[in-house]
Amino acid sequence: MTSRIAAVIFEGGAPRHTVVRELSRVRHAVVLDTIQKLQGVPLVDEIILCTNYPALAHDAALLGATVARDSAPFHFGRALQQIVRLTKCEGVIYLGGAAAPLLARAEFSELAAGLCTRAPVVITNNPQSADIVAFAPAAALLAVTPPENDNTLATLLKQGGLAREFMPHSVGVHFDLDTPPDALVLSLSPHLGERTKAALSELVWDSARLEQAIARMRATHCECALIGRVNPAVMAHINRHTFMRLRVFSEERGMKALDREAQGSVVSLLGHYLAAVGPRRFFADLSRTCDVCFMDTRVLFAHFKLKLSEEMRFLSDLGRYEEISHPWLREFTQAAVEAEMPVILGGHSLVSGCMWVIAEHLACRNEI
């Protein structure tokens, strides 16, 4: 039986652009709320934060977390292996810094209990791109080649001999705070920690398009398009809680975990159509088929092999095309903003956890 469990949170970066720094402040609030949440889980013996942010490290230490400062050049797998060696823990609950703003304390408790009773096991929130991974024995990590990122961690541990299990579907399991639209959607949830709620209230980003989209989604039989790496579980959840009709075009799930993006092998049918007709015709045609659209643009970016900075991607997500220096991205973003229907751009979480939050938000409003 696993007896000593460590919860390990990684949160690092070097934000330069204003919009990236603004999102980082929300992420840091999520980290601190998560630490406080984990302190209420009896089976978690130690909480460790690996970060290069001095202020976040200071605040986490005040809450009682152990701080492991990451070193340059940072390597995810080697850093996690080093933590396992130093702590001598028998089980690990790993999560990315903002991977679980809505995961309930009871769900953390279930994870810890699973490690105690079902080892050797790896329990994760996603089969292809995991950012919550609990595993025991912890030493299993030392026997595998250290991964460069967390996306492949669960798969490597499974290949190393651990039985793989999946966390039960929930808003907490699916929601991950990666991009500005994720933060705007997160503000709709009634299950926020106090620090996260305060950080979200300080944002001055324009949420008008999202508000327009949600207003349209309240209509019975609203036609809602989901484009990108769409999980079937999200579709089922939307169908269960709303009266919308879905138009789904799901492409390239697992493109990061399978190294397809890194190898330049991502291919998108919609990307080919977009190239053929151009952004304005693309969104005009899309507007003829649905009332609102949520688009995971990272599949298209990978299809076109665009090397976009984080700030360029985030500015596109927010529809701030005037500030975008990349010509194609500026044209694409402007066409999306000026489309006849609300088009919400973002990353993978937009068509995953965000839709989970929105569906629950709509369901609650329908009950009033």
VOGU-3710 file (C-alpha; in Angstrom, 3 decimals, decimal comma):
1> mtsriaavif> 0,000/0,000/0,000  1,279/3,459/-0,938  1,819/5,418/2,270  3,526/8,695/1,373  1,982/10,835/-1,358  3,342/14,108/-2,707  1,303/16,552/-4,773  3,635/18,226/-7,264  2,696/21,401/-9,160  4,782/22,859/-11,998
11> eggaprhtvv> 4,295/26,503/-12,948  6,994/28,411/-14,801  7,639/30,765/-17,666  9,035/34,128/-18,686  6,125/36,336/-19,808  7,147/39,496/-21,641  3,989/40,775/-23,311  1,304/42,462/-21,214  -1,443/40,019/-22,140  0,744/37,039/-21,184
21> relsrvrhav> 1,611/38,640/-17,848  -2,071/39,288/-17,184  -2,917/35,638/-17,755  0,042/34,605/-15,584  -1,403/36,537/-12,645  -4,613/34,512/-12,923  -2,638/31,272/-13,212  -0,667/32,131/-10,086  -3,885/32,728/-8,180  -5,095/29,307/-9,324
31> vldtiqklqg> -1,869/27,692/-8,084  -2,282/29,205/-4,624  -5,954/28,195/-4,429  -4,988/24,665/-5,497  -2,341/24,453/-2,784  -4,915/25,490/-0,207  -7,346/22,911/-1,597  -4,737/20,144/-1,411  -4,014/20,990/2,208  -7,491/19,673/2,977
41> vplvdeiilc> -6,730/16,239/1,482  -5,662/13,958/4,393  -3,810/11,437/2,210  -1,536/14,092/0,679  1,587/14,308/2,856  3,495/17,057/1,059  2,750/19,756/-1,521  5,642/20,762/-3,766  5,693/23,688/-6,171  8,340/23,806/-8,889
51> tnypalahda> 8,546/27,368/-10,240  10,868/30,111/-11,447  8,526/32,895/-10,259  9,977/34,400/-7,015  6,726/36,034/-5,873  4,710/32,860/-6,464  7,354/30,810/-4,639  7,174/33,217/-1,676  3,377/33,092/-1,448  3,301/29,296/-1,831
61> allgatvard> 5,842/28,894/0,965  3,680/31,042/3,237  0,858/28,567/2,604  3,098/25,683/3,671  4,180/24,310/0,298  7,721/23,118/-0,315  9,292/25,137/-3,135  11,612/23,537/-5,676  13,024/26,221/-7,941  13,473/25,025/-11,501
71> sapfhfgral> 16,818/25,444/-13,151  17,848/26,522/-16,618  17,669/24,930/-19,046  14,413/23,502/-17,724  13,517/19,902/-18,575  10,166/18,665/-17,284  10,934/14,963/-16,922  14,332/15,386/-15,284  12,932/17,967/-12,864  10,108/15,626/-11,818
81> qqivrltkce> 12,503/12,703/-11,445  14,706/14,829/-9,192  11,733/15,668/-6,972  10,867/11,957/-6,678  14,450/11,146/-5,673  14,696/13,922/-3,089  11,304/13,446/-1,438  11,402/9,622/-1,454  7,638/9,720/-1,924  5,800/6,525/-2,829
91> gviylggaaa> 3,041/8,162/-4,852  2,775/11,370/-6,877  -0,143/13,555/-7,906  1,317/15,758/-10,617  -0,513/18,695/-12,179  0,326/21,675/-14,342  -0,008/24,991/-12,538  -3,462/25,920/-13,813  -4,672/22,448/-14,753  -7,239/22,109/-11,995
101> pllaraefse> -8,909/25,386/-10,989  -12,270/23,593/-10,817  -11,177/20,170/-9,556  -12,953/19,558/-6,244  -11,171/18,566/-3,057  -13,152/15,326/-3,119  -11,690/14,520/-6,556  -8,167/15,048/-5,242  -9,040/12,751/-2,356  -10,232/10,075/-4,786
111> laaglctrap> -6,973/10,356/-6,706  -4,921/9,887/-3,555  -7,064/6,968/-2,422  -6,595/5,316/-5,809  -2,826/5,477/-5,408  -3,064/3,983/-1,930  -5,221/1,014/-2,902  -4,618/0,237/-6,584  -0,875/0,593/-7,175  0,873/-0,059/-9,498
121> vvitnnpqsa> -1,308/2,445/-11,328  -1,292/5,702/-13,288  -4,506/7,751/-13,188  -4,911/10,623/-15,629  -7,422/13,123/-16,973  -6,624/12,652/-20,663  -5,376/9,673/-22,667  -3,486/11,797/-25,192  -2,572/15,129/-23,616  -2,556/14,752/-19,872
131> divafapaaa> -1,924/17,576/-17,421  -3,126/15,742/-14,303  -1,227/12,495/-13,705  -1,256/10,506/-10,460  0,976/7,457/-10,216  2,369/4,884/-7,805  4,937/3,624/-7,204  6,704/6,937/-7,720  9,911/5,053/-8,537  8,304/3,948/-11,821
141> llavtppend> 9,176/7,401/-13,153  12,877/6,725/-12,583  12,761/3,703/-14,879  11,544/5,570/-17,985  13,180/8,103/-20,279  12,239/11,490/-18,796  9,647/13,197/-21,033  10,179/16,747/-22,248  6,619/17,745/-21,277  3,692/16,415/-19,302
151> ntlatllkqg> 1,575/15,470/-22,335  3,225/12,050/-22,664  3,829/11,293/-18,971  0,832/8,997/-18,466  1,537/7,071/-21,668  5,192/6,525/-20,743  4,244/5,227/-17,302  1,698/2,877/-18,868  4,353/1,597/-21,245  6,584/1,150/-18,193
161> glarefmphs> 4,152/-1,335/-16,654  1,605/0,683/-14,669  -2,092/-0,007/-15,196  -3,708/3,080/-16,694  -7,015/4,437/-15,385  -8,950/7,581/-16,237  -10,492/10,080/-13,876  -14,304/10,224/-14,074  -15,529/12,991/-16,371  -16,260/16,315/-14,683
171> vgvhfdldtp> -15,787/20,022/-15,271  -12,725/19,919/-13,003  -11,137/17,072/-14,926  -11,554/18,718/-18,329  -10,952/22,413/-17,606  -7,421/23,769/-17,990  -6,447/27,444/-17,922  -4,095/27,906/-20,878  -5,300/30,921/-22,859  -7,174/34,214/-22,333
181> pdalvlslsp> -10,574/32,823/-23,472  -10,194/30,100/-20,839  -9,952/32,830/-18,191  -13,023/34,631/-19,539  -15,021/31,403/-19,466  -13,660/30,466/-16,036  -15,237/33,628/-14,622  -18,653/32,063/-15,340  -18,074/29,268/-12,820  -19,502/29,506/-9,301
191> hlgertkaal> -16,754/27,179/-8,003  -13,783/29,554/-7,945  -11,220/29,961/-5,204  -11,068/33,396/-3,619  -7,672/34,310/-5,103  -8,737/33,192/-8,570  -11,982/35,142/-8,330  -10,085/38,282/-7,318  -7,533/37,907/-10,134  -10,252/37,404/-12,743
201> selvwdsarl> -12,078/40,507/-11,540  -8,980/42,606/-12,334  -8,881/41,621/-16,016  -9,913/44,319/-18,487  -10,177/42,102/-21,564  -13,139/42,584/-23,884  -15,634/39,778/-23,287  -18,377/41,120/-25,565  -18,049/38,386/-28,221  -18,199/35,652/-25,587
211> eqaiarmrat> -21,265/37,274/-24,022  -22,923/37,460/-27,451  -22,115/33,811/-28,071  -23,594/32,676/-24,772  -26,707/34,808/-25,343  -27,268/33,027/-28,663  -26,616/29,637/-27,090  -29,574/30,133/-24,762  -31,915/29,860/-27,742  -33,517/26,445/-28,256
221> hcecaligrv> -31,862/24,571/-31,136  -29,020/27,074/-31,463  -26,559/25,755/-34,060  -23,162/25,635/-32,331  -19,986/24,760/-34,220  -17,060/23,158/-32,391  -13,875/23,008/-34,442  -10,529/21,530/-33,420  -9,496/18,809/-30,986  -13,007/18,059/-29,726
231> npavmahinr> -13,458/15,289/-27,155  -16,585/13,112/-27,597  -17,223/13,351/-23,840  -17,657/17,105/-24,190  -20,193/16,615/-26,972  -22,147/14,198/-24,785  -22,103/16,666/-21,882  -23,401/19,515/-24,065  -26,159/17,310/-25,456  -27,141/16,289/-21,943
241> htfmrlrvfs> -27,372/19,803/-20,512  -28,466/22,069/-23,373  -30,884/22,238/-26,296  -28,220/23,149/-28,832  -27,588/21,394/-32,108  -23,891/20,684/-32,561  -21,881/20,887/-35,751  -18,552/19,297/-34,879  -15,399/19,069/-36,951  -12,796/17,270/-34,838
251> eergmkaldr> -9,241/17,026/-36,137  -5,778/16,137/-34,858  -6,579/15,060/-31,298  -3,273/14,161/-29,654  -1,194/16,169/-32,107  1,194/17,246/-29,326  1,374/13,935/-27,485  1,992/12,066/-30,737  4,661/14,615/-31,790  2,749/15,368/-34,981
261> eaqgsvvsll> 3,055/19,105/-34,411  6,787/18,898/-33,674  7,347/16,756/-36,769  5,343/19,097/-38,992  2,886/16,353/-39,942  -0,360/17,997/-38,802  -2,910/18,144/-41,608  -6,354/19,759/-41,523  -9,144/19,472/-44,066  -10,500/22,829/-42,877
271> ghylaavgpr> -6,994/24,208/-43,254  -7,006/23,208/-46,914  -10,415/24,842/-47,385  -9,263/27,998/-45,611  -6,225/28,180/-47,898  -8,432/27,747/-50,951  -11,021/30,434/-50,186  -9,310/32,802/-47,728  -10,389/33,861/-44,224  -13,338/36,099/-45,173
281> rffadlsrtc> -15,013/33,518/-47,403  -14,221/30,825/-44,817  -16,066/32,641/-42,019  -18,854/33,771/-44,361  -19,534/30,138/-45,295  -19,283/29,103/-41,650  -21,843/31,768/-40,714  -24,311/30,159/-43,117  -24,167/26,872/-41,233  -24,301/27,882/-37,556
291> dvcfmdtrvl> -25,217/30,609/-35,070  -22,030/30,559/-33,005  -18,593/28,980/-33,338  -15,847/27,934/-30,911  -12,592/27,222/-32,721  -9,380/25,607/-31,494  -7,078/27,515/-33,832  -3,901/25,650/-32,869  -4,748/22,864/-35,323  -4,878/25,397/-38,165
301> fahfklklse> -1,668/27,068/-36,997  0,089/23,690/-37,006  -1,389/22,811/-40,401  0,090/25,998/-41,886  3,327/25,413/-39,919  3,118/28,869/-38,378  5,718/29,697/-35,727  3,683/32,156/-33,691  4,761/33,656/-30,392  2,595/33,174/-27,341
311> emrflsdlgr> 1,557/36,823/-27,384  0,510/36,634/-31,048  -1,666/33,591/-30,317  -3,200/35,269/-27,265  -3,918/38,522/-29,113  -5,697/36,496/-31,777  -7,704/34,691/-29,089  -8,857/38,068/-27,773  -9,672/39,381/-31,255  -7,138/42,213/-30,977
321> yeeishpwlr> -6,087/42,020/-34,615  -4,840/45,629/-34,700  -1,947/44,615/-32,408  -0,936/41,527/-34,415  2,212/41,921/-36,538  1,906/38,606/-38,402  0,045/39,436/-41,681  -1,840/36,156/-42,136  -2,836/35,930/-38,471  -4,017/39,543/-38,476
331> eftqaaveae> -6,186/38,924/-41,555  -7,559/35,659/-40,123  -8,348/37,210/-36,730  -10,023/40,271/-38,235  -12,208/38,041/-40,424  -13,241/36,053/-37,349  -14,069/39,195/-35,360  -16,096/40,664/-38,227  -17,987/37,450/-39,029  -21,798/37,570/-39,044
341> mpvilgghsl> -21,927/35,332/-35,967  -19,856/35,320/-32,756  -16,641/33,381/-33,355  -14,587/32,536/-30,265  -10,960/31,636/-30,930  -8,675/29,771/-28,549  -6,727/26,609/-27,831  -7,639/23,046/-26,970  -9,341/23,892/-23,674  -11,782/26,174/-25,510
351> vsgcmwviae> -13,471/23,151/-27,134  -12,969/20,976/-24,059  -13,169/22,286/-20,510  -14,572/25,668/-21,521  -17,542/24,001/-23,208  -18,073/21,990/-20,044  -18,273/25,216/-18,006  -20,540/26,923/-20,535  -22,901/23,947/-20,704  -23,272/23,917/-16,915
361> hlacrnei> -23,720/27,697/-16,918  -26,528/27,423/-19,495  -28,135/24,527/-17,615  -28,198/26,542/-14,376  -29,757/29,537/-16,132  -32,413/27,322/-17,670  -33,369/26,098/-14,210  -33,984/29,627/-12,875
//
